[in-house]
Amino acid sequence: MKLYGSIISPYVARVVYAARMKGLNLDAEMPTNGIKSPEYLQINPLGKMPALDIGNQAIAESMVILDYLEDAYPQKPLLPADPAERARARLLGRIVDLYVMPQGNAFFGNLNPEKRNADAVQAATTAYRKSLAQLEHFMAPSAYADCALLPCLQMMGIVTNLCGVEEDFKDYPKIAQWWSSMQANPLTQGWIKEYDAGFRGFLRSRH
């Protein structure tokens, strides 16, 4: 298998993290000429990352790749055994992708304090906290949900903080408890530090 993309992307990161949880050696690498190159578009015409090349075909979209890894390597399952809990774990990934992460665009566009649009940041903050409340309602951690949530919420935490927005999850007790457990877990503890360093390095390189 070959995973295309940059580990800085939370969508790529969740696949790498899931692979580690399953004991698989799967590191991400950027396509030689980028994700919009003709060569990569032959692999993934969506022109996005990640894409997982499994030899006879490529699989796109990070949550679909997570499901592939779960099916292809069932020895260390990430999904709960109960069908309802499996559905909830998948739902958490959908909520993060559809409602939480879209707010990141406004924060990314206002990282420079000299050019910051305070109204745009406030609107994004309101929408972000609304999406966290939605996530809180359905929150029920599992290894699968951990993979879906951790890189995304970590990235959002970094960019919101750089925009002057402090979010410690105190208004979302289930998310706060989950976040504390991630920081205390030896496996995720190392991952959090690794991703934090890589993502902050990426932001510094942009400026």
C-alpha positions as CSV (number, residue, x, y, z in Angstrom):
1,M,0.0,0.0,0.0
2,K,1.0,3.6,-0.7
3,L,-0.6,6.5,1.0
4,Y,-0.5,9.8,-0.9
5,G,-0.7,13.1,1.0
6,S,1.0,15.2,3.6
7,I,0.8,14.3,7.3
8,I,0.1,18.0,8.0
9,S,-3.4,17.4,6.6
10,P,-5.7,16.2,9.4
11,Y,-7.4,13.9,6.8
12,V,-4.2,12.3,5.9
13,A,-3.1,12.2,9.6
14,R,-6.2,10.3,10.6
15,V,-5.4,7.5,8.2
16,V,-1.8,7.3,9.4
17,Y,-3.0,7.3,13.0
18,A,-5.5,4.5,12.2
19,A,-2.8,2.5,10.6
20,R,-0.6,2.8,13.7
21,M,-3.5,1.8,15.9
22,K,-3.7,-1.4,13.7
23,G,0.0,-2.0,13.8
24,L,0.5,-1.2,10.1
25,N,3.5,0.5,8.7
26,L,1.9,3.2,6.5
27,D,3.5,6.6,6.1
28,A,2.2,9.4,3.9
29,E,4.2,10.8,0.9
30,M,3.3,13.7,-1.3
31,P,2.9,13.0,-5.0
32,T,6.1,14.1,-6.9
33,N,4.4,17.0,-8.7
34,G,1.6,17.7,-6.3
35,I,-2.1,16.7,-6.0
36,K,-3.2,18.7,-9.0
37,S,-0.6,17.1,-11.3
38,P,-1.7,14.9,-14.2
39,E,0.1,12.0,-12.7
40,Y,-1.8,12.2,-9.4
41,L,-5.1,13.0,-11.1
42,Q,-4.8,9.6,-12.8
43,I,-4.7,8.1,-9.4
44,N,-7.3,10.3,-7.7
45,P,-9.2,12.5,-10.1
46,L,-10.7,14.3,-7.1
47,G,-7.3,16.1,-6.8
48,K,-7.4,15.8,-3.0
49,M,-5.5,14.0,-0.4
50,P,-5.4,11.4,0.9
51,A,-5.5,8.6,-1.6
52,L,-4.5,5.0,-0.8
53,D,-3.0,3.0,-3.6
54,I,-3.6,-0.7,-2.9
55,G,-2.1,-2.0,-6.2
56,N,-5.1,-2.6,-8.4
57,Q,-7.0,0.6,-7.5
58,A,-6.8,3.7,-5.4
59,I,-9.2,4.6,-2.6
60,A,-10.0,8.2,-2.0
61,E,-11.6,10.1,1.0
62,S,-10.1,9.6,4.5
63,M,-13.2,8.0,6.2
64,V,-13.6,5.6,3.3
65,I,-9.9,4.6,3.7
66,L,-10.5,4.1,7.4
67,D,-13.3,1.7,6.5
68,Y,-11.1,-0.1,4.1
69,L,-8.4,-0.6,6.7
70,E,-11.0,-1.8,9.1
71,D,-12.3,-4.4,6.6
72,A,-8.9,-5.4,5.2
73,Y,-7.1,-5.7,8.5
74,P,-9.8,-6.8,11.1
75,Q,-7.2,-8.2,13.6
76,K,-7.2,-5.0,15.6
77,P,-10.7,-3.6,15.2
78,L,-11.2,0.1,15.6
79,L,-15.0,0.0,15.4
80,P,-17.1,-1.2,18.4
81,A,-18.9,-4.6,18.1
82,D,-22.4,-3.2,18.6
83,P,-24.0,-2.0,15.4
84,A,-25.5,1.1,17.0
85,E,-22.2,2.1,18.5
86,R,-20.5,1.4,15.1
87,A,-23.0,3.8,13.5
88,R,-22.3,6.4,16.2
89,A,-18.6,6.2,15.7
90,R,-19.1,6.8,12.0
91,L,-21.5,9.7,12.7
92,L,-18.9,11.5,14.8
93,G,-16.5,11.4,11.8
94,R,-19.3,12.9,9.6
95,I,-20.1,15.6,12.1
96,V,-16.4,16.6,12.3
97,D,-16.0,16.7,8.5
98,L,-19.3,18.4,7.7
99,Y,-19.8,20.8,10.6
100,V,-16.6,21.3,12.6
101,M,-13.9,21.5,10.0
102,P,-15.5,24.0,7.6
103,Q,-15.1,26.7,10.2
104,G,-11.3,26.3,9.8
105,N,-11.3,28.2,6.6
106,A,-12.2,31.5,8.3
107,F,-9.5,31.0,11.0
108,F,-6.9,30.1,8.4
109,G,-7.7,33.3,6.5
110,N,-7.2,35.4,9.7
111,L,-4.0,34.0,11.2
112,N,-2.2,37.3,10.5
113,P,-3.2,39.7,13.4
114,E,-2.4,42.7,11.2
115,K,-5.0,41.7,8.6
116,R,-7.5,40.0,10.8
117,N,-11.2,40.5,10.3
118,A,-12.6,40.5,13.8
119,D,-16.2,40.0,12.6
120,A,-15.2,37.0,10.5
121,V,-13.4,35.4,13.4
122,Q,-16.4,36.0,15.7
123,A,-18.8,34.5,13.2
124,A,-16.5,31.5,12.7
125,T,-16.1,31.1,16.5
126,T,-19.9,31.1,17.0
127,A,-20.3,28.5,14.2
128,Y,-17.4,26.4,15.6
129,R,-18.8,26.3,19.1
130,K,-22.2,25.4,17.7
131,S,-20.6,22.4,15.9
132,L,-18.8,21.4,19.0
133,A,-22.2,21.3,20.8
134,Q,-23.5,19.1,18.1
135,L,-20.5,16.8,18.5
136,E,-20.9,16.8,22.2
137,H,-24.5,15.5,21.9
138,F,-23.4,12.4,20.1
139,M,-20.0,11.9,21.7
140,A,-19.2,8.3,22.5
141,P,-15.4,7.7,22.0
142,S,-14.1,4.6,20.3
143,A,-10.8,3.9,18.6
144,Y,-12.4,4.6,15.2
145,A,-13.8,7.9,16.5
146,D,-10.5,8.8,18.0
147,C,-8.9,8.5,14.6
148,A,-11.5,10.6,13.0
149,L,-11.6,13.3,15.6
150,L,-8.1,13.7,17.0
151,P,-6.1,15.3,14.2
152,C,-9.1,17.5,13.2
153,L,-9.8,18.9,16.7
154,Q,-6.1,19.3,17.3
155,M,-5.7,21.3,14.1
156,M,-8.8,23.4,15.0
157,G,-7.4,24.0,18.4
158,I,-4.2,25.4,17.0
159,V,-5.7,27.7,14.4
160,T,-8.4,29.0,16.8
161,N,-5.8,29.7,19.5
162,L,-3.6,31.6,17.0
163,C,-6.7,33.7,16.2
164,G,-7.1,34.6,19.8
165,V,-9.9,32.1,20.5
166,E,-9.4,30.1,23.7
167,E,-11.3,26.8,23.7
168,D,-10.7,24.4,26.5
169,F,-13.9,22.4,26.0
170,K,-15.2,23.3,29.5
171,D,-18.7,23.8,28.0
172,Y,-18.5,20.3,26.4
173,P,-17.8,17.8,29.3
174,K,-17.8,14.7,27.1
175,I,-15.4,16.2,24.6
176,A,-13.3,17.5,27.5
177,Q,-13.1,14.1,29.1
178,W,-12.2,12.5,25.8
179,W,-9.5,15.1,25.2
180,S,-8.0,14.5,28.6
181,S,-7.9,10.8,27.9
182,M,-6.1,11.4,24.6
183,Q,-3.4,13.4,26.4
184,A,-3.0,10.7,29.1
185,N,-2.7,7.8,26.6
186,P,0.9,7.0,25.9
187,L,0.2,6.3,22.2
188,T,-1.8,9.4,21.6
189,Q,0.4,11.5,23.8
190,G,3.3,11.0,21.4
191,W,1.1,11.5,18.4
192,I,-0.3,14.8,19.8
193,K,3.3,16.2,20.2
194,E,4.3,14.9,16.7
195,Y,1.3,16.4,15.0
196,D,1.5,19.7,16.9
197,A,5.2,20.2,15.9
198,G,4.6,19.3,12.3
199,F,1.5,21.5,11.9
200,R,3.1,24.5,13.6
201,G,6.2,24.0,11.5
202,F,3.9,24.1,8.4
203,L,2.3,27.3,9.6
204,R,5.7,29.0,10.2
205,S,6.8,28.0,6.7
206,R,3.8,29.8,5.2
207,H,4.9,33.1,6.8
